[in-house]
Amino acid sequence: MLEVRVFSGEPRFMNTITSLEEMQKIALELHKKNKSIGFIPTMGALHEGHLQLVRESKKVNDITVASIFINPKQFGPNEDLTKYPRPIEQDKKLLDVKGTDYLFYPNVDEIYPSNFQTSIAVDKVANILEGKSRPGHFDGMATVVLKLFNIISPTNVYFGQKDFQQCIIVRQMIKDLNLQIKFHTVSTVRDPDGLALSSRNIFLNTQEREQALSLYQSLLLAKKLIDDGNKSVELIKKEMKKYLKKYKLIRLDYIEICNPENLSPVKVVSKKAVILIAAFVGKTRLIDNIII
Amino acid sequence: MLEVRVFSGEPRFMNTITSLEEMQKIALELHKKNKSIGFIPTMGALHEGHLQLVRESKKVNDITVASIFINPKQFGPNEDLTKYPRPIEQDKKLLDVKGTDYLFYPNVDEIYPSNFQTSIAVDKVANILEGKSRPGHFDGMATVVLKLFNIISPTNVYFGQKDFQQCIIVRQMIKDLNLQIKFHTVSTVRDPDGLALSSRNIFLNTQEREQALSLYQSLLLAKKLIDDGNKSVELIKKEMKKYLKKYKLIRLDYIEICNPENLSPVKVVSKKAVILIAAFVGKTRLIDNIII
């Protein structure tokens, strides 16, 4: 799987930048040279899903920048901030091998200095689904993403479809705040058996890993029902819940069928829709979705 | 007072841009040509205070852009949005004569399209003083200012000291969101008798206009007390209130003595401080401040 990076006969390596000011200066220089910048913000613990974003960026941008920042503001008080995985050396290798030009890896104090007090809220789409289950999560996410955008001034940004609501919110923020950034949603990458890749999958034990498959299976079941002509959201949800009941380690948080443009709930599946699911598998909360 | 504008032998006139997209394109072109942009956001009804901001901008920037946008989001339900003065033709003339290069004059629907839902909050400094008396005011202000910054990408921005808290909030937002913009506070311009210029002064009748002077006079009284060695905030406030009591058309909202860096209240005046006052004069709410 190793991809050797050779540019004009010279091997090139990724630069890791920890200073915010330096990152800003580099981005400014790149813009002066008219270079397009593709940007992939991450919280590290990278998997093939993240690397797919890097690949997409490299297709069209002169320079690809990734960031790793575990953003405390998007974790709730009962969430897994301290035990969130931090395999930084492995992450660096993965990004480097895939041809990332810069990794921005700032520390928390530089992103949130002591007197920090500004926050972004995206009202309608951030207070449903994940936002309802995780109050404050999306405000924290939007705030750090806006900061990163302002530091790096990307031409294109890449987000994974697995975090579908996050995609909608960042896209809405870009539009509402008149940012001159092109947003790209990249399809969810899955393990061969269908499990959506997530940095949190490492928390699953063998049994949980097995039962976690039921999330995607329930989404495929819904797709089949719709393909077979069923249009009732109520019926589809009922069948999904019935299916998930068989898996004792699954504790469902929500299933919603929504308009994929603005996440407003649909009652009858007539045109394009997104089905979103969130569930605890043991103690690990996972999300997934499928576009119909 | 007319200043004739002649550049390389040719008179130059101000361009009024109403399209958001066009304004963004112009700003982008200017940046490509490495031109510095000075920006003055206003709500129109311009007076010498605004024009002073234009003068400051023209001293150091290649291009000076002003905007006129009466931002509905920063008016409360009981405030004077509909009767806020709108002398647009006069405003254009004033800006043009002072050498403004571009006036950005968008309509409300373009700034806030129907699905608009993003807002900015600057927590600590926006919920005291004016923020306490006018809930939501500063969130609305910060949101539109950030949008305008993103549309125009200014190098330098100019705000009047009269709206002292606004200055602190915008400066904090610029810092917190890592915007690459230099903030400038420009001293309050006053009528010869001391009244701080404000677009709202036109609402004052003769008697109110006369009594409105007491605001600045009370600030000067405070300054004198401090210059004479008084350090007790309590005493200074008491004396100011006693002075203002004589003016029957004045209904005091607040007097506060604060640290001018972060607006935290001070108890003893020992070093630099700002004294802020807000009061209704008849039905018109005015603010003023003085730095000690």
Interface residues (C-beta under 8 A of the other chain):
Chain A: L20 Q24 L28 N115 F116 Q117 T118 S119 I120 A121 V122 D123 K124 V125 A142 L146 K147 N150 I151 Q172 M173 D176 L177 N178 L179 Q180 N262
Chain B: L20 Q24 L28 N115 F116 Q117 T118 S119 I120 A121 V122 D123 K124 V125 A142 L146 K147 N150 I151 Q172 M173 D176 L177 N178 L179 Q180 N262
